């Protein structure tokens, strides 16, 4: 799978193409295209992933957007990647029985979240924003757009029962 980058393409005459990322969307799933477009429209990584699935989850986009805002940029501290946090939130929305008096679905939610996080870590080497961004190593493992793409792909696989 090719990586969608956050960097604008540079042509031979050194002019920057701020819309180069749009070319990378060709052939991607509708959800990946939606999430990456949201990311380029100032949604953070967590919002981009979760909002791409809002309608499928029976939620309105504004509520999901507001709920996921604090998870971007690794919860504002470059800890757990926001795209990864969105996958865990989606696992809860899908698996939870919503029983406030006697919840019995935690195990299923945890299992789904664990499977998605494992798939993300296997692909990217970490689920920690600062590690993925190479803060200490100076080796970037994946772009933010790439993390969003991977998280959406993983959620799609999970929803199809492939994880």
LINGI-V675463 format. One record per pair of residues at least 24 apart in sequence whose ideal C-beta (glycine too) atoms are under 10 Angstrom apart, sorted by the first residue. I is the first residue (numbers start at 1). GAP is how many residues later the second one is. Records with the same first field share a line. If there is no record, write none. Layout:
BEGIN
I: GAP + GAP
END
This chain:
BEGIN
1: 26 + 27 + 31 + 122 + 145 + 148 + 149 + 152
2: 24 + 25 + 26 + 144 + 147
3: 139 + 140 + 142 + 143 + 144 + 146 + 147
4: 24 + 28 + 29 + 31 + 32 + 35 + 36 + 138 + 139 + 140 + 141 + 142 + 143 + 144 + 145 + 146
5: 137 + 138 + 139 + 140 + 141
6: 33 + 34 + 134 + 137 + 138 + 139 + 140 + 141 + 142
7: 136 + 138
21: 122 + 124
24: 121 + 122 + 125
25: 120 + 124
28: 121 + 124 + 125
29: 120 + 123 + 124 + 127
30: 122 + 126
31: 25 + 118 + 121 + 122 + 124 + 125 + 128
32: 113 + 116 + 117 + 118 + 119 + 120 + 121 + 124
33: 116 + 119
34: 118
35: 48 + 51 + 110 + 113 + 114 + 116 + 117 + 118 + 120
36: 108 + 109 + 110 + 112 + 113 + 116
38: 27 + 110
39: 33 + 44 + 105 + 106 + 108 + 109 + 110
40: 105 + 108
43: 25 + 26 + 29 + 39 + 105
44: 24 + 25 + 26 + 27 + 28 + 29 + 32 + 38 + 39 + 42 + 100 + 104
45: 26 + 27 + 28 + 29 + 36 + 37 + 38 + 39 + 40 + 41 + 84 + 99 + 100 + 102 + 103 + 106
46: 24 + 25 + 26 + 27 + 28 + 29 + 34 + 35 + 36 + 37 + 38 + 39 + 40 + 41 + 42 + 43 + 102 + 105
47: 24 + 25 + 35 + 36 + 39 + 101
48: 24 + 34 + 35 + 38 + 96 + 97 + 99 + 100 + 101 + 103 + 104
49: 32 + 33 + 34 + 35 + 36 + 37 + 38 + 40 + 41 + 98 + 99 + 100 + 101 + 102 + 103 + 105 + 106
50: 32 + 33 + 35 + 36 + 37 + 38 + 39 + 40 + 43 + 101 + 102 + 105
51: 35
52: 34 + 38 + 96 + 99 + 100 + 103 + 104
53: 33 + 34 + 36 + 37 + 40 + 41 + 99 + 102 + 103 + 106
54: 36 + 39
56: 34 + 37 + 38 + 99 + 100 + 103
57: 32 + 33 + 36 + 37 + 102
58: 35
59: 34
64: 25 + 26 + 29
72: 57 + 72
73: 56 + 60 + 71
74: 53 + 54 + 55 + 56 + 57 + 58 + 59
75: 54
76: 53
77: 52 + 53
78: 50 + 51 + 52 + 53 + 54 + 55 + 57
79: 48 + 49 + 50 + 51
80: 37 + 46 + 47 + 48 + 49
81: 36 + 39 + 40 + 43 + 45 + 46 + 47 + 48 + 49 + 50 + 51 + 52 + 61 + 63 + 66 + 67 + 69 + 70
82: 47 + 62 + 65 + 66 + 69
83: 37 + 41 + 44 + 46 + 49 + 59 + 61 + 62 + 63 + 64 + 65 + 66 + 67 + 68 + 69 + 71 + 72
84: 29 + 32 + 33 + 36 + 37 + 40 + 42 + 43 + 44 + 45 + 48 + 63 + 66 + 67 + 70
85: 28 + 32 + 42 + 44 + 66
86: 30 + 62 + 65 + 66 + 69
87: 25 + 26 + 28 + 29 + 30 + 32 + 33 + 40 + 63 + 64 + 65 + 67 + 68 + 71
88: 24 + 25 + 26 + 28 + 29 + 39
89: 24
90: 26 + 61 + 64 + 65 + 68 + 69
91: 24 + 25 + 26 + 64 + 67 + 72
94: 61 + 64 + 65
111: 52
112: 43 + 46 + 47 + 51
113: 45
114: 49
115: 39 + 42 + 43 + 47 + 48
116: 35 + 38 + 39 + 41 + 42 + 47
117: 34 + 37
118: 36 + 45
119: 31 + 32 + 34 + 35 + 36 + 38 + 39 + 43 + 44
120: 27 + 30 + 31 + 33 + 34
122: 32
123: 24 + 27 + 28 + 30 + 31
124: 26 + 27
END
